[in-house]
């Protein structure tokens, strides 16, 4: 039996103790490795520089943006109003408020401003304010209580809302009752003119009189107010008497008393009142 000759087998190179990955029997290119290390180091330096430049750029941009914002939008410089009221009145009240406090937006207290607005003009309702982040304009939104009657004094006509305050609006006021002030005094917007119950009385009385459109002595009635709000004088365009009514007694009951008086006098064949009919005492009627 022939034995095969043994071939010289190459052993796998073993790593040296000095450097991993370098085997006995292999050659290394030291200069190539050093070049790679240099390129890696330079790329890291360049990356660090770029990152720092970006950081500085972001910081400078933010700082410049904050400075621009502080210059342009840190103060409330303009007022805009959205609602049914006269814009001039809102501007006037707002300027009065900012004369007493700072226009610096961080010091602005919206709740305090809204309280001042309602105190200065009690006819305001649903008051809200808004200042945009990139705006120096404060927008005011507010509604107005409805105007219930017109109060005419010394040639000037004032609107009176349901709470009895003098208001100012853009509403159509053609069919409202007009009360003439015999005292001919001057008033200002926001002033309390009448108790709320008196305003309600005049509105109800107007509706009651309007329902008696077929009664001749109720044609063309005007309301005249004296020094007291407890009574009201109704004057007609006819040459008839004055009707003196109480604002504390139900208007329907007083009109019914006047109608009953005229009916009774007509049935008895007596002359109608010439000067006045007074219903200011509950359950009683006086005439002349």
Phi, psi and omega in degrees: 000128183271138177267137178286138178291136179284131178274152177285108178273133177278131176278145176294135180296141179256144180293145177281165181283343184275323186217127176288144177083357177252118187254155175294138179089000178247159180251148180239149178252093186295321182294325179294317179296319179296323178296320178296319180297319180295317180296320179297318180296317181293322179293324177295319179297315179298318179298319179296319179296317179298317180298318179295319179296319177297318179298315178297320180296317178297317180298314180295319179297316179296318180298316179296320179297318179295318179297317178297317179298317180297322181289319189266326192235011183276349181238152174272104185257340184224152179236131173235143181239137176237111180165184186275356184273170178290125183297327181298323179294317180296319178298318181297314181294320180296317179296322177299319181294315184285345172289338181262349182217177184277150174271359178297122190295332179285341177264356183284129179249105184297322180296319178295319179296317181295322176296318180296320181296316179290328178290319181286326180225087186296348180279357175286139173224157178053051182279129174222152177231152180211134174234118180292156181298317180252056181208148174250019182248130175263125179261126180252129175242128181204147176258167181239137173296145184299143174282129184256332180203167177248135181245115184253124182216128176055038177083359181248137181253126182247143174272138179236125182272184187292341177269356178092009178268149174282124183239183180211120186218182177250019183288159172280127190239029188290321190256022180271149176293146179246127177252125180265130182272112181292335181282343178054049180269166176257145183227170180228155180297134182094352181282142176281116186256316185226151170296153182300323181294328179290320177298316179296322179298314182296320179297317180290320179298321178299318179294321180294316180296321180297331179286349179253045185294340181274358180268119188294324184282002173254009182283137175062043183284136171242149179259134179236127180255139177262209181289330184255146176271004181279345180220162182215144179251130177256119179247137181257165177282347177277169177276051182255185182282168171275148176250117180261115184239156178260136178280000180258355181247146182307125183297325179297319180295322181290320178294321177298322179296321178294316179297319179297321180297312181296322179295318180295315180296323179293318180295326181274357179072025181261159182288147178287157178303144181253328187254308183202161169229123188245119178243026186280356173251125185301128177080002181234151177227129177242142180211165178209000000 
